[in-house]
Amino acid sequence: MILKDTYKRTVDTFSAFQVSDPKNFDFPAEKYSKFKFGSTAIAREFGYTLADRFINQLFKFTYKGNPIVVLPSAYSHIPTASYYLTIFFIDKLNQFLYKNGYSPVETGKIHRNVTYREDYGEMSAEERYNMIKGDKFHIDETLIKNKILIFIDDIKITGTHERIIVKMLDDFDIQNHCYMLYFAELTDPDISPKTENYLNHFFVKDLKHLQAIIEQNDFVFNTRIVKYILNSNHEACKLFIQKQNQPFINKLYYNALGNEYNKFSEYSANLMYIENLITE
């Protein structure tokens, strides 16, 4: 493939793992669950794996030196789990570029203004599309001009999120060459999209399991974690919060405000309890 200075958009899709069996995976389901709930050690492992497979199976055969912008999945204030995977993916990709005499990538952001309480993993394909079809994503057109775009997400289930990104590209008349990259992809359309929920909660089934991840030195907040805590049973949430240190409580609270979770009545009791514990 020859990439010219003037682009007409083309899109290549790549996934490190393909899921064709809803209960058997070529990657550890327990690790995937821990990754989704804040383990950066596993995000590093997954990001490196995605980069290595992408480079060796596709990228090194097509890349001609054009500048690159890497964009993790869209978010508002709190990053998603795939944001951290993307950070480590970039490290490995930059290493390849350096060793081959190319410039490092730039990092962009897809801005998302809509915040949801619902969990994608629990939804059917139709429910996912109906929920996010009105989403408006925004991107820095100056940053990406005449550059290869690499969009990264952790898993492709129904393709709905990718359709929204393509719509954004259409809306802004972005004709760059694009890669859509995923750590894993559901390849059998007959498998329920709720397989994602099975994976997400393979390890984390309650706050006690989340606590086990938090107690590791590599824990970091993401959108899923904040929603999971706020959506938990009130008494269980109180017991969980009582085990946390003050910096954790403060970070949880300000993250919740940043994503406007104060607007959801379902979160109000837990958020009010957390607010009463805030200290400066």
C-alpha positions, 0 to 999 in steps of 0.5 A: 500500500502506498500512502500519498500526501493527499488522502482518500480515506481508507480504513484497516481493522486489526485485532490481536485476538479473535473471539469465536467461543463465548467461554473460551478465549486466547487470552486470560479472561481474569486478566481482562477483567482486572484490566477493565477495573484498573490494573495498569500492569495488565494494561501494559501487558495488553498494550505491548501485545497489541502493538507487537502483533499489529507491527509484525502482522500488518504495520511494518509491511505498509508503513512509509513514514507518514506522521501518525496520531494515535487516539484512544476510545472517546471519553469526557473527563475520566479516561477509559480502561483502553486509554491506559492500554493505548499509552503502552501501545504507543511506547512499543510503537514508538520503539519500532519507529525509533529503531527504523529511523522514523519520528514518534507518534502524536497522541490525540483525544476524541472528545465525548460530551455525553455521559451514560450510567448504563453499562455497554456490556450488559446490552444487546447490539440494538440497545447499544446502537439506540443509546449512542447513535445520538453521540457527538464526538469531536476531534482536533482537525489541525492536529490530524491533518494529513496524518495516519490515524490509529484508533484504539479500543479494548474490544469490538463487540457489535461495531457500534462504537466504530460506526460512530467514529466513522460518522465523526470522520464523515461529519468533519470530512476527514479523509485520512488513512485510518487503522481501527485497532482492538485488543480483541474482537467478537468474530461470530455474529451469533454470539451474544454481545453480552459476552462482553459483560461476562469478560468484564466481570470474570474476576470483578463480581463485587466490591471485594474483588475490586478492593483486591485490585485497588490494593495492588500498586498499579491501580488507576481510576477509569470510567468503569470503576467510578460508575461501578462504585457509585452504582453499588448497594449503599451499605456495601458502598459505605463499607468499601469507602471506609477501607479507602485512604483520603486521596482515593476518596477525594479522587473518586469524588472529583472524578464523579463530578468531572463526568457529571455523575451527580446528575444521576439519581441512582448515584445520589446516595453514594455520592452524597456519602462520599461528598461528606468525607471530602477533605482538602 
